[in-house]
């Protein structure tokens, strides 16, 4: 088991920056509605980001240390981090609205804590404080979307389970990505992004009509912005956060992304700020503090 320092201001700053990038993607994606099918757009932004990171890696002379295991892991990460959760969310949200989906996706940190406990060789042991912190974070999401949304839990159960499956898939992806931390960051990020684009290719090809795509210049610019910031730069941040604090800490970003989605919607789209967002932020931050304090204590969940 490796010794890891407690999360500090830099770690929380990186987590907030990552959440800001990913939260901002919702406001940007709204600008492309009607021009790009969702799977196609995701594939293109991953491909652009992958090429950008590949160019940077080549300039810095970074190289992936290839092996059969590395190729296998890249395929699995591409599936669990992109094509599988995207497909599950897209199918689930045909019936489940976005607010309820955000609650169901909030299961991801809990799933990641459990997966990291059993599959990281003792590097990220589970503790009661971590679990309590994750549950409090989930409560913060519930406050954010409001009680009326919670009444719909259990309706369209199969569709809701699909979104829960996507959350677990992202948890698996976080743990799998740790296997790439020994690789150079930029080269590893490029490989993961391009693997993600590759696994989304058949999803888009089989489920979307490419002949109907007529993007405008504005939406194309937005896709490039999505590729550079919430995808390319965010992928580097993912590696840094995983290296510094592991998959469990990284998974807390899932609680913060919806809050930043609201902030960007207010700033860029002129939407009204819901006062519940501030309450939710306070609850989520409380959960993060409790999880951090528990890391100072030796008690663990066996």
C-alpha positions as CSV (number, residue, x, y, z in Angstrom):
1,X,0.0,0.0,0.0
2,X,1.4,3.4,-0.9
3,X,1.4,6.3,1.5
4,X,-0.6,9.3,0.3
5,X,-0.8,12.8,1.8
6,X,-4.1,14.2,2.9
7,X,-5.9,16.3,0.2
8,X,-4.8,19.9,0.4
9,X,-5.8,23.2,-1.2
10,X,-4.1,22.3,-4.4
11,X,-6.0,19.0,-4.6
12,X,-9.4,20.7,-4.0
13,X,-8.4,23.4,-6.4
14,X,-7.7,20.8,-9.1
15,X,-11.0,19.1,-8.4
16,X,-12.9,22.4,-8.6
17,X,-11.2,23.3,-11.9
18,X,-12.0,19.8,-13.3
19,X,-15.6,20.3,-12.2
20,X,-15.7,23.7,-13.8
21,X,-14.5,22.3,-17.1
22,X,-17.0,19.5,-17.1
23,X,-19.8,21.6,-15.8
24,X,-19.2,24.2,-18.5
25,X,-19.6,21.5,-21.2
26,X,-23.4,21.4,-20.6
27,X,-23.8,25.1,-21.5
28,X,-21.6,24.6,-24.6
29,X,-23.4,21.4,-25.7
30,X,-26.7,23.3,-25.7
31,X,-25.2,25.5,-28.5
32,X,-24.8,22.5,-30.8
33,X,-28.3,21.0,-30.3
34,X,-29.8,20.2,-33.8
35,X,-26.4,20.4,-35.6
36,X,-24.6,17.3,-34.3
37,X,-26.0,14.0,-33.1
38,X,-24.8,13.4,-29.5
39,X,-22.7,10.3,-30.1
40,X,-21.1,11.8,-33.2
41,X,-20.3,15.0,-31.4
42,X,-18.7,13.1,-28.5
43,X,-16.7,11.0,-30.9
44,X,-15.5,14.1,-32.8
45,X,-14.5,16.1,-29.6
46,X,-12.6,13.0,-28.3
47,X,-10.8,12.6,-31.6
48,X,-9.8,16.3,-31.8
49,X,-8.7,16.3,-28.2
50,X,-6.8,13.1,-28.8
51,X,-5.0,14.5,-31.8
52,X,-4.1,17.7,-29.9
53,X,-2.7,15.7,-26.9
54,X,-0.8,13.4,-29.3
55,X,0.9,16.4,-31.0
56,X,1.9,17.7,-27.6
57,X,3.2,14.3,-26.5
58,X,5.2,13.9,-29.7
59,X,6.7,17.4,-29.3
60,X,7.7,16.5,-25.8
61,X,8.9,13.1,-27.0
62,X,6.6,11.2,-24.7
63,X,5.9,7.6,-25.7
64,X,3.5,4.9,-24.5
65,X,5.2,1.8,-23.3
66,X,3.2,-0.7,-25.3
67,X,2.3,-4.2,-24.2
68,X,-0.7,-6.5,-24.7
69,X,-1.9,-5.5,-21.3
70,X,-1.7,-1.8,-22.2
71,X,-3.7,-2.3,-25.4
72,X,-6.3,-4.3,-23.5
73,X,-6.6,-1.7,-20.7
74,X,-7.0,1.1,-23.3
75,X,-9.9,-0.9,-24.9
76,X,-11.6,-1.4,-21.5
77,X,-11.2,2.2,-20.6
78,X,-12.6,3.3,-23.9
79,X,-15.6,1.1,-23.3
80,X,-16.3,1.8,-19.6
81,X,-15.3,5.5,-19.8
82,X,-17.1,6.4,-23.1
83,X,-19.1,4.1,-25.3
84,X,-20.9,2.1,-22.6
85,X,-22.0,4.9,-20.2
86,X,-22.8,7.2,-23.1
87,X,-25.1,4.6,-24.6
88,X,-26.7,3.8,-21.3
89,X,-27.3,7.5,-20.4
90,X,-28.7,8.2,-23.9
91,X,-31.1,5.3,-23.7
92,X,-32.1,6.1,-20.1
93,X,-32.7,9.8,-20.7
94,X,-35.2,9.1,-23.4
95,X,-37.5,8.8,-20.4
96,X,-35.6,9.9,-17.3
97,X,-35.2,13.7,-17.1
98,X,-31.8,15.4,-16.5
99,X,-32.4,16.3,-12.8
100,X,-33.3,12.8,-11.8
101,X,-30.4,11.5,-13.9
102,X,-28.0,13.7,-11.9
103,X,-29.1,12.0,-8.7
104,X,-28.7,8.6,-10.2
105,X,-25.2,9.5,-11.5
106,X,-24.4,10.6,-7.9
107,X,-24.0,7.0,-7.1
108,X,-20.7,7.0,-9.0
109,X,-18.6,8.2,-6.0
110,X,-20.0,5.4,-3.8
111,X,-19.4,2.8,-6.5
112,X,-15.9,4.1,-7.0
113,X,-15.1,4.0,-3.3
114,X,-16.1,0.3,-3.2
115,X,-14.3,-0.6,-6.4
116,X,-11.1,1.2,-5.3
117,X,-11.2,-0.6,-1.9
118,X,-11.2,-4.0,-3.6
119,X,-9.3,-3.5,-6.8
120,X,-6.4,-1.1,-6.1
121,X,-4.3,-3.5,-4.0
122,X,-5.0,-1.8,-0.7
123,X,-4.0,1.6,-2.0
124,X,-7.4,3.2,-1.3
125,X,-9.0,1.5,1.8
126,X,-12.6,2.2,2.5
127,X,-13.5,4.1,5.7
128,X,-16.7,5.0,7.4
129,X,-16.0,8.7,6.9
130,X,-15.5,8.3,3.2
131,X,-18.9,6.6,2.9
132,X,-20.6,9.2,5.1
133,X,-19.0,12.0,3.0
134,X,-20.2,10.4,-0.2
135,X,-23.8,10.0,1.2
136,X,-23.8,13.6,2.3
137,X,-22.7,14.6,-1.2
138,X,-25.5,12.6,-2.7
139,X,-27.9,14.4,-0.3
140,X,-26.5,17.7,-1.6
141,X,-27.5,16.6,-5.2
142,X,-30.9,15.8,-3.9
143,X,-31.3,19.3,-2.5
144,X,-30.1,20.7,-5.8
145,X,-32.8,19.0,-7.9
146,X,-35.6,19.3,-5.2
147,X,-38.0,16.8,-3.6
148,X,-40.4,16.6,-6.5
149,X,-37.7,14.8,-8.5
150,X,-37.1,12.2,-5.8
151,X,-40.8,11.1,-6.0
152,X,-40.0,9.8,-9.4
153,X,-37.4,7.3,-8.2
154,X,-38.6,3.8,-9.1
155,X,-40.7,5.0,-12.1
156,X,-39.4,3.5,-15.4
157,X,-37.1,1.3,-13.3
158,X,-35.2,-0.2,-16.2
159,X,-34.3,3.2,-17.7
160,X,-33.2,4.4,-14.3
161,X,-31.1,1.3,-13.8
162,X,-29.4,2.0,-17.1
163,X,-28.2,5.4,-15.7
164,X,-27.1,3.7,-12.5
165,X,-25.2,1.3,-14.7
166,X,-23.5,4.3,-16.4
167,X,-22.5,5.6,-13.0
168,X,-20.9,2.3,-12.1
169,X,-19.2,2.2,-15.5
170,X,-17.6,5.6,-14.8
171,X,-16.5,4.2,-11.4
172,X,-14.9,1.2,-13.1
173,X,-13.2,3.6,-15.6
174,X,-11.7,5.7,-12.7
175,X,-10.1,2.5,-11.2
176,X,-8.9,1.2,-14.6
177,X,-7.4,4.6,-15.5
178,X,-5.1,4.2,-12.5
179,X,-3.4,1.4,-14.4
180,X,-2.1,4.0,-16.9
181,X,-0.5,6.3,-14.3
182,X,2.9,4.9,-14.9
183,X,2.8,6.1,-18.5
184,X,3.8,9.7,-19.5
185,X,0.7,11.9,-18.9
186,X,0.3,13.5,-22.3
187,X,0.9,10.3,-24.2
188,X,-1.5,8.4,-21.9
189,X,-4.2,11.1,-22.2
190,X,-3.9,11.0,-26.0
191,X,-4.2,7.2,-26.1
192,X,-7.2,7.2,-23.8
193,X,-9.0,10.0,-25.8
194,X,-8.4,8.3,-29.1
195,X,-9.5,4.9,-27.7
196,X,-12.7,6.6,-26.5
197,X,-13.3,8.1,-30.0
198,X,-12.7,4.6,-31.5
199,X,-15.2,2.9,-29.2
200,X,-17.9,5.6,-29.9
201,X,-17.5,5.2,-33.7
202,X,-19.7,2.1,-34.0
203,X,-22.2,3.5,-31.6
204,X,-22.6,6.6,-33.7
205,X,-22.5,4.8,-37.0
206,X,-25.2,2.3,-36.1
207,X,-27.5,4.7,-34.2
208,X,-27.3,8.1,-36.0
209,X,-27.8,9.4,-39.5
210,X,-24.6,11.1,-40.6
211,X,-26.1,12.2,-43.9
212,X,-28.3,14.6,-42.0
213,X,-25.5,16.4,-40.2
214,X,-25.3,20.1,-41.3
215,X,-23.2,21.9,-38.8
216,X,-22.9,25.7,-38.8
217,X,-19.7,27.6,-38.1
218,X,-20.8,28.5,-34.6
219,X,-21.5,25.0,-33.5
220,X,-18.2,23.8,-35.1
221,X,-16.4,26.4,-33.0
222,X,-18.2,25.1,-29.9
223,X,-17.2,21.5,-30.6
224,X,-13.5,22.7,-30.9
225,X,-13.9,24.5,-27.5
226,X,-15.4,21.3,-26.0
227,X,-12.4,19.3,-27.4
228,X,-9.8,21.7,-26.0
229,X,-11.1,22.4,-22.5
230,X,-13.6,19.9,-21.1
231,X,-11.9,17.1,-22.9
232,X,-8.1,17.6,-23.6
233,X,-7.2,19.8,-20.6
234,X,-9.6,17.9,-18.4
235,X,-8.0,14.6,-19.3
236,X,-4.7,15.9,-18.0
237,X,-6.4,17.1,-14.8
238,X,-7.9,13.6,-14.3
239,X,-4.4,12.0,-14.4
240,X,-3.0,14.6,-12.0
241,X,-5.9,14.2,-9.5
242,X,-5.7,10.4,-9.7
243,X,-1.9,10.5,-9.2
244,X,-2.2,12.8,-6.2
245,X,-5.2,11.4,-4.4
246,X,-6.6,8.3,-6.1
247,X,-9.9,7.3,-7.6
248,X,-12.1,7.8,-4.5
249,X,-11.1,11.5,-4.1
250,X,-11.4,12.0,-7.9
251,X,-15.0,10.6,-7.9
252,X,-16.2,13.5,-5.8
253,X,-16.1,15.6,-8.9
254,X,-19.4,14.1,-9.8
255,X,-21.1,16.0,-6.9
256,X,-19.6,19.3,-8.1
257,X,-20.2,19.1,-11.8
258,X,-24.0,19.8,-11.6
259,X,-23.3,22.9,-9.5
260,X,-20.8,24.3,-12.0
261,X,-23.4,23.4,-14.8
262,X,-25.7,25.9,-13.0
263,X,-23.0,28.5,-12.6
264,X,-22.1,28.4,-16.3
265,X,-25.8,28.4,-17.4
266,X,-26.3,31.6,-15.4
267,X,-23.1,33.2,-16.7
268,X,-23.4,32.1,-20.4
269,X,-27.1,31.5,-21.0
270,X,-28.6,34.0,-18.6
271,X,-30.6,31.4,-16.7
272,X,-31.8,32.3,-13.2
273,X,-29.8,31.1,-10.2
274,X,-31.7,28.7,-8.0
275,X,-31.1,29.5,-4.3
276,X,-31.0,25.7,-3.6
277,X,-27.7,25.6,-5.5
278,X,-26.0,27.5,-2.6
279,X,-27.5,25.2,0.0
280,X,-26.5,22.2,-2.1
281,X,-22.9,23.5,-2.4
282,X,-22.7,23.9,1.4
283,X,-23.9,20.3,2.0
284,X,-21.5,18.9,-0.7
285,X,-18.5,20.7,0.7
286,X,-19.5,19.4,4.2
287,X,-19.3,15.9,2.8
288,X,-15.9,16.6,1.3
289,X,-14.6,17.9,4.7
290,X,-15.9,14.8,6.5
291,X,-14.3,12.5,4.0
292,X,-11.0,14.4,4.4
293,X,-11.1,14.3,8.2
294,X,-11.7,10.5,8.1
295,X,-8.5,10.1,6.2
296,X,-6.6,11.2,9.3
297,X,-8.1,8.3,11.3
298,X,-7.0,4.7,11.1
299,X,-10.5,3.2,11.2
300,X,-11.5,1.3,8.0
301,X,-14.3,-0.7,6.7
302,X,-13.1,-4.2,6.4
